[in-house]
Amino acid sequence: MLNRFTLLDYIPIQRNMKYLIDTKTLYIEQYLPSIEELPSTKEIKYVVEGDEFVEIPLSNKFLNEFYDRLIYSLILSYLHLIFSNDKRNKIDSIAFNGYVDTINKGTGNSETPCIASIFVSREEFESINLEFVNPKTCFKQLKGVGSSKLHTLTSVPPVIKMDWDDDRIIDGKETLSQMDDTTNLAAMDWQDFEHLIREVFEREFSKNGGEVKITQASRDGGVDAIAFDPDPLRGGKIVIQAKRYTNTVGVAAVRDLYGTVMNEGAIKGILVSTADYGPDAYNFAKDKPLTLLNGSNLLYLLENHGHKAVIDLKAAKEGRRLKE
């Protein structure tokens, strides 16, 4: 549901969600864009004298005001989307914390501050008319918490701090035994592909006493599997994401993985795709605890554990086109 809402490529798709059935409360930790990720060009002019195109940037004042309004509008839109699609009234209230991955200009270190937080009931939210509200005024009216200038990325304490006991772990499914050397990994069911990745890494990590667990299928760019390396010096929690893609993987997916690694307190993130990665994806991963594995790497891992398959991106694309 929320994935269909994310239409702009600079809006992260990464989020964590948890539902408490006793209180009918949905907890959301949503990653928001930083101001640097927004389009900053006002117009492009052609200069005859120099026979060149000149980019005219938006003013900082405009960008700051636009960013603040965008974030408030995004949060209200998320809340509206969830409540309006909850036809069975399973959700009485929503706790929403918005985070931004950024670099502290003073220290040069990566940070993920919570810049906006709100807890709102269905009754409160449905009493407002979104068509005519000022996003910031509405957010404050609903007792949302955020600094007076969101674009400064000032950290605020969440209205409700979420307790993430990892109840996402589910039982794995055997997929390797159902494969043969003609299986096209790029055309697999996306859930089967996640189980396949779990199995491959389970065999890889088990050599050193590690274990790998798969998480509930979310299809949203979150955590697909969690590995635990028991090595006392270099071990710890490792986040694994599986992308059964037929197109080149861009930087957004790698950026989302990095945010997940930070949020999970993991030592490393591994992104596995049937396709290859673009230069921007590889550049972003440099000097970060991230490993990018493409289709060739995956086939190599499978062969190491006695299995063969193929990756035919063209055939997978054609198969999906025919289904549509």
For each residue, the residues with C-beta under 8 A, 3 or more apart:
1: 4 5 81 82 85
2: 5 6 15 78 81 82 220
3: 6 13 219 220 221
4: 1
5: 1 2 77 78 81
6: 2 3 11 13
7: 11
8: 11
9: 250 252
10: 33 37 38 39
11: 6 7 8 32 33 74
12: 31 32 33 101 252 255 256 259
13: 3 6 220 221 252 256
14: 31 220 221 222 256 259 260 263
15: 2 28 29 30 31 220 222
16: 27 28 29 162 164 222 263
17: 26 27 28 29
18: 26 27 162 164 167
19: 25 26 27 90 91
20: 23 24 25 27
21: 24
22:
23: 20 92 93
24: 20 21 90 91 92 93
25: 19 20 91 92 93 94 95
26: 17 18 19 82 91 93 94 95
27: 16 17 18 19 20 94 95 160 162
28: 15 16 17 78 94 95 96 97
29: 15 16 17 97 99 162 263
30: 15 78 96 97 98 99
31: 12 14 15 98 99 100 101 256 259
32: 11 12 71 74 98 99 100 115 116
33: 10 11 12 37 38 70 100
34: 37 100 101 102 153
35: 38 63 64 67 151 153
36:
37: 10 33 34
38: 10 33 35 63 66 67 70
39: 10
40: 57 58 63
41: 44 55 56 57 58
42: 56 57 58
43: 56
44: 41 53 54 55 56
45: 53 54 56
46: 52 53 54
47: 50 51 52 53 54
48: 51
49:
50: 47
51: 47 48
52: 46 47
53: 44 45 46 47
54: 44 45 46 47
55: 41 44
56: 41 42 43 44 45
57: 40 41 42
58: 40 41 42 62 63 66
59: 62 63
60: 63 64
61: 64 65
62: 58 59 65 66
63: 35 38 40 58 59 60 66 67 151
64: 35 60 61 67 68 149 151
65: 61 62 68 69
66: 38 58 62 63 69 70
67: 35 38 63 64 70 71 150 151
68: 64 65 71 72 136 149 150 151
69: 65 66 72 73 135 136
70: 33 38 66 67 73 74
71: 32 67 68 74 75 98 115 116 146 150
72: 68 69 75 76 116 135 136 138 139 146 150
73: 69 70 76 77 135
74: 11 32 70 71 77 78
75: 71 72 78 79 96 98 116 118 139 144
76: 72 73 79 80 130 133 135 138 139
77: 5 73 74 80 81
78: 2 5 28 30 74 75 81 82 96
79: 75 76 82 83 94 96 118 120 125
80: 76 77 83 84 125 130
81: 1 2 5 77 78 84 85
82: 1 2 26 78 79 85 86 91 94
83: 79 80 86 91 94 122 125 126
84: 80 81
85: 1 81 82
86: 82 83 89 90 91 122
87:
88:
89: 86 92 122
90: 19 24 86
91: 19 24 25 26 82 83 86 94 122
92: 23 24 25 89 121 122
93: 23 24 25 26 119 120 121 122
94: 25 26 27 28 79 82 83 91 118 119 120 125
95: 25 26 27 28 117 118 119 158 159 160 162
96: 28 30 75 78 79 116 117 118 119 120
97: 28 29 30 114 116 117 158 159 160 162
98: 30 31 32 71 75 114 115 116 117
99: 29 30 31 32 112 113 114 115 259 263
100: 31 32 33 34 112 113 115 153
101: 12 31 34 110 111 112 255 258 259 262
102: 34 110 111 112 113 153
103: 108 109 110 111
104: 107 108 109 110 111
105: 108
106:
107: 104
108: 103 104 105
109: 103 104
110: 101 102 103 104 262
111: 101 102 103 104 155
112: 99 100 101 102 259 262 263
113: 99 100 102 153 154 155 156
114: 97 98 99 117 155 156 157 158
115: 32 71 98 99 100 146 147 150 153 154 155 156
116: 32 71 72 75 96 97 98 139 144 145 146 150 156
117: 95 96 97 98 114 144 145 146 156 157 158 159 160
118: 75 79 94 95 96 139 142 143 144 145 159
119: 93 94 95 96 143 159 160
120: 79 93 94 96 124 125 142 143 144
121: 92 93 124 125
122: 83 86 89 91 92 93 125 126
123: 126 127
124: 120 121 127 128 142
125: 79 80 83 94 120 121 122 128 142
126: 83 122 123
127: 123 124
128: 124 125 133 138 141 142
129: 132 133
130: 76 80 133 138
131:
132: 129
133: 76 128 129 130 137 138
134: 137 138
135: 69 72 73 76 138 139
136: 68 69 72 139 140
137: 133 134 140 141
138: 72 76 128 130 133 134 135 141 142
139: 72 75 76 116 118 135 136 142 144 146
140: 136 137 143 144
141: 128 137 138
142: 118 120 124 125 128 138 139
143: 118 119 120 140 159
144: 75 116 117 118 120 139 140 159
145: 116 117 118 156 157 158 159
146: 71 72 115 116 117 139 150 156
147: 115 150 152 154 156
148:
149: 64 68 152 154
150: 67 68 71 72 115 116 146 147 153
151: 35 63 64 67 68
152: 147 149
153: 34 35 100 102 113 115 150
154: 113 115 147 149
155: 111 113 114 115
156: 113 114 115 116 117 145 146 147
157: 114 117 145 161
158: 95 97 114 117 145 161 162
159: 95 97 117 118 119 143 144 145
160: 27 95 97 117 119
161: 157 158
162: 16 18 27 29 95 97 158
163:
164: 16 18
165:
166: 169 226
167: 18
168: 215 216 223
169: 166 213 214 215 226
170: 214 215 216
171:
172: 195 198 199 202 213 214
173: 192 195
174: 177 178 195 199
175: 178 179 192 195 196 199
176: 179 196 199 200 305 307
177: 174
178: 174 175
179: 175 176 183 196 307 309
180: 183 308 309
181: 308 309 310
182: 309 310
183: 179 180 188 309 310
184: 187 188 309 310 311 312 315 316
185: 188 193 196 244 274 295 298 299 309 310 311
186: 244 245 246 274 275 295 311 312 313 315 316
187: 184 312 315 316 319 320
188: 183 184 185 192 193 196 244
189: 192 193
190: 193 194 219 244
191: 194 195 217
192: 173 175 188 189 195 196
193: 185 188 189 190 196 197 242 244 274
194: 190 191 197 198 214 217 224 225 242
195: 172 173 174 175 191 192 198 199 214
196: 175 176 179 185 188 192 193 199 200 242
197: 193 194 200 201 224 225 240 242 272
198: 172 194 195 201 202 212 213 214 224 225 240
199: 172 174 175 176 195 196 202 203
200: 176 196 197 203 204 298 301 302 305
201: 197 198 204 205 212 225 227 240 270
202: 172 198 199 205 206 211 212
203: 199 200 206 207 305
204: 200 201 207 301 304 305
205: 201 202 208 210 211 212 227 228 229
206: 202 203 209 210 211
207: 203 204 210
208: 205 229 230 231
209: 206 230
210: 205 206 207 227 228 229 230 235
211: 202 205 206 227 228
212: 198 201 202 205 225 226 227 228 240
213: 169 172 198 225 226 227 228
214: 169 170 172 194 195 198 224 225
215: 168 169 170 218 222 223 224 225 226
216: 168 170
217: 191 194
218: 215 222
219: 3 190
220: 2 3 13 14 15
221: 3 13 14 241 253 256
222: 14 15 16 215 218 241 260
223: 168 215 226 239 240 241 260 264
224: 194 197 198 214 215 240 241 242
225: 194 197 198 201 212 213 214 215 239 240 241 242
226: 166 169 212 213 215 223 237 238 239 240 264 266
227: 201 205 210 211 212 213 237 238 239 240 270
228: 205 210 211 212 213 235 236 237 238
229: 205 208 210 234 235 236 238 267
230: 208 209 210 235
231: 208 234 235
232: 235
233:
234: 229 231 267
235: 210 228 229 230 231 232 267
236: 228 229 266 267 268
237: 226 227 228 264 265 266 267
238: 226 227 228 229 266 267 268 269 270
239: 223 225 226 227 257 260 261 264 266 268 269 270
240: 197 198 201 212 223 224 225 226 227 269 270 272
241: 221 222 223 224 225 253 257 260 269 270 271 272
242: 193 194 196 197 224 225 272 273
243: 249 253 271 272 273 274 275
244: 185 186 188 190 193 273 274
245: 186 248 249 273 274 275
246: 186 274 275 313 316 317 320
247: 275
248: 245 275 276 277 278
249: 243 245 253 254 271 273 275 276 277 278 281 292
250: 9 253 254 278 280 281
251: 254 255 278 280 281 283 284
252: 9 12 13 255 256
253: 221 241 243 249 250 256 257 271 273 281
254: 249 250 251 257 258 271 277 281 284 285 290 292
255: 12 101 251 252 258 259 284
256: 12 13 14 31 221 252 253 259 260
257: 239 241 253 254 260 261 269 271 290
258: 101 254 255 261 262 269 284 285 288 290
259: 12 14 31 99 101 112 255 256 262 263
260: 14 222 223 239 241 256 257 263 264 266 269
261: 239 257 258 264 266 268 269 289 290
262: 101 110 112 258 259 265
263: 14 16 29 99 112 259 260
264: 223 226 237 239 260 261
265: 237 262
266: 226 236 237 238 239 260 261 269 289
267: 229 234 235 236 237 238 289
268: 236 238 239 261 289 290 291
269: 238 239 240 241 257 258 260 261 266 289 290 291
270: 201 227 238 239 240 241 290 291 293
271: 241 243 249 253 254 257 290 291 292 293
272: 197 240 241 242 243 293 297 298
273: 242 243 244 245 249 253 276 277 292 293 294 295 298
274: 185 186 193 243 244 245 246 294 295 298 311 313 316
275: 186 243 245 246 247 248 249 294 295 313
276: 248 249 273 294 295
277: 248 249 254 273 281 282 292 294
278: 248 249 250 251 281 282
279: 282 283
280: 250 251 283 284
281: 249 250 251 253 254 277 278 284 285 292
282: 277 278 279 285 286 292
283: 251 279 280 286
284: 251 254 255 258 280 281 288
285: 254 258 281 282 288 290 291 292
286: 282 283
287:
288: 258 284 285
289: 261 266 267 268 269
290: 254 257 258 261 268 269 270 271 285
291: 268 269 270 271 285
292: 249 254 271 273 277 281 282 285
293: 270 271 272 273 297 298 301
294: 273 274 275 276 277 297 298
295: 185 186 273 274 275 276 298 299 311 313
296: 299 300
297: 272 293 294 300 301
298: 185 200 272 273 274 293 294 295 301 302 311
299: 185 295 296 302 303 308 309 310 311
300: 296 297 303 304
301: 200 204 293 297 298 304 305
302: 200 298 299 305 307 308 309
303: 299 300 306 307 308
304: 204 300 301
305: 176 200 203 204 301 302
306: 303
307: 176 179 302 303
308: 180 181 299 302 303
309: 179 180 181 182 183 184 185 299 302
310: 181 182 183 184 185 299
311: 184 185 186 274 295 298 299
312: 184 186 187 315 316
313: 186 246 274 275 295 316 317
314: 317 318
315: 184 186 187 312 318 319
316: 184 186 187 246 274 312 313 319 320
317: 246 313 314 320 321
318: 314 315 321 322
319: 187 315 316 322 323
320: 187 246 316 317 323 324
321: 317 318 324
322: 318 319
323: 319 320
324: 320 321
